[in-house]
Amino acid sequence: MQPIKVRAETADDFRAIDVVNLSAFQGEAEAQLVGELRKTDGFIPDLSLVAELNGRIVGHVVLSRVRLHAPGGDKDVLALGPMSVVPSQSHRGIGSELIEAAVARAKPLCYGAIVVAGHPDYYLRFGFKPAKDWGVTTNLSIPDDALTAMELVDGTLSGGGEVEYPDLFKALF
Ligand SMILES: CC(C)(COP(=O)(O)OP(=O)(O)OC[C@H]1O[C@@H](n2cnc3c(N)ncnc32)[C@H](O)[C@@H]1OP(=O)(O)O)[C@@H](O)C(=O)NCCC(=O)NCCS
């Protein structure tokens, strides 16, 4: 397989990213969420990443800023997702490359942690842990086990708290 190039999205990629999300999720909700997320304060263009294979966009992941309401005061953390790889290229490590690149790019931006809602088995392999181990919950309607998290700065999650996802995410959860 040709090497995968992971890079930040540009406006020229928006349609291709929609196609990736539509095909991976077989529905419109995630593509719509990504489009809406771009219009919010929490959107960070450098953390909306595409995976390119032979010049074609085959994967996408976005990390956006969300608020952690913690006992010692609110903190900004990152929420990973939606994330998608076109079905024809899945199981080849593209999703893994996207997550590793996203984590590496998030670290220097000084956010203390990343949270992910959904598919805990997939994310645990990258060093995410059950968020409930820190006492971290969300305002989404998901089981406790469905939230995983990774500290980028030690101690960020140690007091627990509730992650406030924007209402946009409630279309998915
Ligand atoms: C989840 C997804 C992004 C993984 O991308 P990928 O490029 O196939 O990932 P990788 O090749 O790095 O890893 C594949 C491994 O992930 C695991 N995996 C894939 N989908 C999974 C899921 N829904 N739940 C748990 N584990 C999953 C499998 O163990 C797989 O291993 P295998 O190849 O030995 O079967 C991709 O399958 C996808 O777009 N799925 C549909 C959309 C989705 O569910 N997105 C994530 C939630 S926001």
The ligand as a Gaussian input file, in Angstrom:
#p B3LYP/6-31G(d) Opt

LIG

0 1
 C      -13.668000       2.729000      13.157000
 C      -12.856000       3.068000      11.918000
 C      -12.575000       4.566000      11.876000
 C      -11.544000       2.295000      11.985000
 O      -10.755000       2.656000      10.865000
 P       -9.692000       1.616000      10.265000
 O       -8.841000       2.339000       9.314000
 O      -10.409000       0.404000       9.792000
 O       -8.893000       1.278000      11.602000
 P       -7.546000       0.433000      11.725000
 O       -7.254000      -0.282000      10.456000
 O       -6.514000       1.314000      12.285000
 O       -7.953000      -0.582000      12.845000
 C       -8.857000      -1.631000      12.501000
 C       -9.240000      -2.326000      13.775000
 O      -10.149000      -1.514000      14.476000
 C      -11.087000      -2.320000      15.156000
 N      -12.387000      -1.761000      14.877000
 C      -12.850000      -1.304000      13.697000
 N      -14.091000      -0.817000      13.875000
 C      -14.392000      -0.972000      15.174000
 C      -15.520000      -0.683000      15.959000
 N      -16.607000      -0.130000      15.424000
 N      -15.473000      -0.975000      17.297000
 C      -14.376000      -1.527000      17.836000
 N      -13.279000      -1.838000      17.124000
 C      -13.288000      -1.567000      15.804000
 C      -10.948000      -3.722000      14.692000
 O      -10.362000      -4.452000      15.738000
 C       -9.964000      -3.622000      13.548000
 O       -9.033000      -4.638000      13.637000
 P       -8.924000      -5.674000      12.401000
 O       -8.503000      -4.867000      11.212000
 O       -7.904000      -6.634000      12.882000
 O      -10.310000      -6.256000      12.235000
 C      -13.574000       2.664000      10.598000
 O      -13.832000       1.295000      10.660000
 C      -14.876000       3.409000      10.375000
 O      -14.887000       4.459000       9.739000
 N      -15.981000       2.841000      10.872000
 C      -17.296000       3.446000      10.654000
 C      -17.436000       4.740000      11.382000
 C      -17.148000       4.616000      12.868000
 O      -17.639000       3.715000      13.527000
 N      -16.310000       5.550000      13.389000
 C      -15.865000       5.536000      14.757000
 C      -16.850000       6.093000      15.686000
 S      -16.928000       7.864000      15.655000

